[in-house]
Amino acid sequence: MAVKICTKCGESNSEGSLLCVACGSSLKDAPIEGTLNADKEYPGSTTAAKCNHCNEHLEQGALKCRYCGTVVTRRAKSTPYYSYHTPSNAERSGSSGMETFGRGCLWLILGTVGLLFLAFLTHSTINIPWFIFIPIVILVFWLAAKKSK
């Protein structure tokens, strides 16, 4: 890493600095020591890669083999990521929210039909019109379903 040395106080500053961090003077003509980041070379892998098809050496960073034209494939250098799924309470119990909703609606419908059937069989003497009776029955079953949860 290259650093600029302040000519007034001698403080080391990063190579892109325009002012000294210690005294605030200009670093326009300050000498640079070390290798500039732009001049550094990062060789990457030191072992030469080989073509999987013709077994010839590949140039650094090549995408295709210059001898046979095969596209170069490289393995990922990172470790694979494994996701661990933790089941929710509904999955552990074996029933989803939709199944529970379906069972609740089934009992609501069957209960309403059963009560209507019972009322017609016994010829009930209660003088409640059917368009008022059905919403009352639905309300009762809905409240019962809410309390059972």
N, C-alpha and C positions, 0 to 999 in steps of 0.2 A: 504494500500500500504506500502510495506516495503522499508526502506531507509537505506543506509549505512552512518554512521557518520564518517567523517574524523577525525583521531586521532591527526592531527597536527593543523588544523584550525577550526574544529567543524562544517564544512559545511555538509548539507544533500545532498546526491547523490542518484540516482536511484539504485535499488537493483542489477542491472546487470553491474554497472559501475566498471571499473578496476582502473581508475585514478580519483582523485578529480577534480571537475570542477573549483574550486576556486584556489587551490594552486598547483595542478598537482602531488601531492604525491600519492603513491600506496595505494589502498584500499583493499589489499589482506587480511589483518588481522583486518579490520575495523568491529566494532560491527554492527549488523543488528537490527533495531528496527521496530516493526510492523509485520503484517502478510505477509508472502511471497505470491506472486501471485499464485504460484503452489499449495499452501495449502488452498487457498480460495475455498469455496463451493458456488455455485450459485443454490439455490433451484428451481428457476423457479416459477412455479405456486404453491401456497400454498393450493389450493383446490384439493382434490383427484378426479381423473377422473373416470368415470364409463363406463362400457361396454354398448354399445347401444343395444346389443342383450339380454344379461342375467342380466344386471343391477348390476353386481359385481364390486367392486373397482379394479382399475387397478394399477399396480406398476408404479413408476415414469419412464418414457421413454419407456414403453412397446409398442411393435408393434402389438402384438396379445394378446387376452384375454387368461389367463392360464386356465380358467374354460371351456369355450366353443370353443376357437380357432378362434373366429371372429377377422378379421383384424381391428385394431383401425384406425378410421378416425378422423382427427382433422380439425377444421376450421382454416382458415388463420386469423392471428391476425391483419393484416394490412387492411387498407381501400381499397376498389376497385379503380382501375384506370379507368377513363373515358376519352376517346379520343374524342375531338371535331373536326369534319371535317369542314374545311372552303372551300367552293366551289371556284374554279378558275373562271376567266373571261369567259372561254369557256363553263364551266358548267352552269354559270349564264345565258349566252346568249342562251343556248339550242343547240349549235352546237359544235361539236368537231373539231379538226384540220383535221381529215380524211374526215369529211363531207364537209368542206370548200374546201379541195383539190379535192374531187370528183366532186363538182359543177364546179370548175374551169376547170377540164379536160373535163367535159361534154360540156361546152360552147366552149372550144377549138376545140373539135371534130365536134360539130354541126356547128360551124362557118366555119370551113374548108370545110366540106361537102357542106354547103350552097353556099359558094363562088365558089366551083368547079361546082356545079349544075348550078349556074347562068352563069358562063363562058361558059359552054357547050350549054346552051339554047340560049344565045345571039350570039354564034359563034364569040366570041371576035376576033378582028383583031390584038391584041397584040401578037407578035411572041415570047413568052417566053415558053420554053419547060416545060412540066409538072413537071419534076424532079427538076427544079429550083423554079417553082411557089409554090409548096407545102411547102418547107422549109421557103420561105418568108412569106407565110400566117401563118404558125405556129409561126414564130418569132414575127410577128405583134400581134397575139392574146396573146402570152406569155407576151409581153411587156405591153399590155393593161391590162392583169390580174394583173401584178405586180403593176401598177399605181392605180388600183381600191382598193387595200388594204390600 
